[in-house]
Amino acid sequence: MNIFKWIWEKISNNFISFVKEAVGKLTQKLIVELKEFAYDIVRDLSIKDLTDTEKRNQAFKKIKDEAIQKGIAYKDSAIYLLVELAYQKLKGDS
């Protein structure tokens, strides 16, 4: 095996592992810091006369705006996960 190829594979594998871990931690931070806020938003939207898609989109926007205001890094998928977790909690509370 070419030594440069082997070195490149080692470096890239370590970098990929690092990125995966960092993204996981960012998602955890978003969920921990905004879970109550997300629950309140989802609860408030649940009684509005909107479609489920409109509720989800509004919840996403409000949570994203809050994350930006608080300086919390996020990915869209993490916010959608947070919306779903809040919705599941609301269903369990009902």
TIFIZA-818910 format. One record per residue (C-alpha): residue number from 1; residue in three letters; chain; z, x, y. Coordinates in nm, 2 decimals. Last residue first. Layout:
BEGIN
- NUM	ALA	A	Z	X	Y
...
# end
This chain:
BEGIN
- 94	SER	A	2.72	-5.26	1.48
- 93	ASP	A	2.88	-4.91	1.49
- 92	GLY	A	2.65	-4.79	1.20
- 91	LYS	A	2.34	-4.91	1.38
- 90	LEU	A	2.46	-4.73	1.69
- 89	LYS	A	2.52	-4.41	1.49
- 88	GLN	A	2.17	-4.43	1.35
- 87	TYR	A	2.02	-4.48	1.70
- 86	ALA	A	2.21	-4.17	1.83
- 85	LEU	A	2.08	-3.97	1.54
- 84	GLU	A	1.73	-4.09	1.60
- 83	VAL	A	1.75	-4.00	1.97
- 82	LEU	A	1.89	-3.66	1.89
- 81	LEU	A	1.61	-3.59	1.64
- 80	TYR	A	1.36	-3.69	1.91
- 79	ILE	A	1.53	-3.45	2.15
- 78	ALA	A	1.52	-3.17	1.88
- 77	SER	A	1.14	-3.24	1.82
- 76	ASP	A	1.07	-3.20	2.20
- 75	LYS	A	1.23	-2.86	2.19
- 74	TYR	A	1.53	-2.77	2.41
- 73	ALA	A	1.69	-2.51	2.62
- 72	ILE	A	2.00	-2.65	2.81
- 71	GLY	A	2.01	-2.59	3.18
- 70	LYS	A	2.23	-2.89	3.25
- 69	GLN	A	1.97	-3.06	3.47
- 68	ILE	A	1.69	-2.97	3.22
- 67	ALA	A	1.89	-3.12	2.93
- 66	GLU	A	1.97	-3.43	3.13
- 65	ASP	A	1.60	-3.48	3.22
- 64	LYS	A	1.51	-3.44	2.85
- 63	ILE	A	1.78	-3.69	2.75
- 62	LYS	A	1.65	-3.94	3.01
- 61	LYS	A	1.28	-3.88	2.90
- 60	PHE	A	1.35	-3.92	2.53
- 59	ALA	A	1.56	-4.23	2.58
- 58	GLN	A	1.28	-4.38	2.79
- 57	ASN	A	1.02	-4.30	2.52
- 56	ARG	A	1.24	-4.44	2.24
- 55	LYS	A	1.31	-4.76	2.43
- 54	GLU	A	0.94	-4.80	2.51
- 53	THR	A	0.84	-4.74	2.15
- 52	ASP	A	1.11	-4.99	2.03
- 51	THR	A	0.96	-5.25	2.27
- 50	LEU	A	1.16	-5.34	2.57
- 49	ASP	A	1.39	-5.63	2.67
- 48	LYS	A	1.69	-5.41	2.72
- 47	ILE	A	2.00	-5.45	2.49
- 46	SER	A	1.92	-5.13	2.29
- 45	LEU	A	1.85	-4.93	2.60
- 44	ASP	A	2.22	-4.91	2.69
- 43	ARG	A	2.32	-4.81	2.34
- 42	VAL	A	2.04	-4.55	2.33
- 41	ILE	A	2.15	-4.40	2.66
- 40	ASP	A	2.52	-4.40	2.57
- 39	TYR	A	2.44	-4.23	2.23
- 38	ALA	A	2.23	-3.97	2.40
- 37	PHE	A	2.51	-3.88	2.65
- 36	GLU	A	2.75	-3.86	2.36
- 35	LYS	A	2.52	-3.63	2.17
- 34	LEU	A	2.43	-3.41	2.46
- 33	GLU	A	2.62	-3.09	2.42
- 32	VAL	A	2.64	-3.09	2.04
- 31	ILE	A	2.28	-3.20	1.99
- 30	LEU	A	2.14	-2.95	2.24
- 29	LYS	A	2.35	-2.67	2.11
- 28	GLN	A	2.24	-2.74	1.75
- 27	THR	A	1.88	-2.75	1.84
- 26	LEU	A	1.91	-2.42	2.03
- 25	LYS	A	2.09	-2.27	1.72
- 24	GLY	A	1.81	-2.37	1.49
- 23	VAL	A	1.55	-2.23	1.73
- 22	ALA	A	1.74	-1.90	1.73
- 21	GLU	A	1.76	-1.88	1.35
- 20	LYS	A	1.39	-1.95	1.31
- 19	VAL	A	1.30	-1.69	1.58
- 18	PHE	A	1.52	-1.42	1.41
- 17	SER	A	1.36	-1.49	1.07
- 16	ILE	A	1.01	-1.47	1.21
- 15	PHE	A	1.10	-1.14	1.38
- 14	ASN	A	1.24	-0.99	1.06
- 13	ASN	A	0.92	-1.10	0.87
- 12	SER	A	0.70	-0.95	1.15
- 11	ILE	A	0.88	-0.62	1.14
- 10	LYS	A	0.88	-0.59	0.76
- 9	GLU	A	0.51	-0.69	0.74
- 8	TRP	A	0.41	-0.44	1.01
- 7	ILE	A	0.59	-0.16	0.83
- 6	TRP	A	0.42	-0.24	0.51
- 5	LYS	A	0.08	-0.26	0.68
- 4	PHE	A	0.14	0.07	0.85
- 3	ILE	A	0.24	0.23	0.52
- 2	ASN	A	-0.08	0.12	0.35
- 1	MET	A	0.00	0.00	0.00
# end
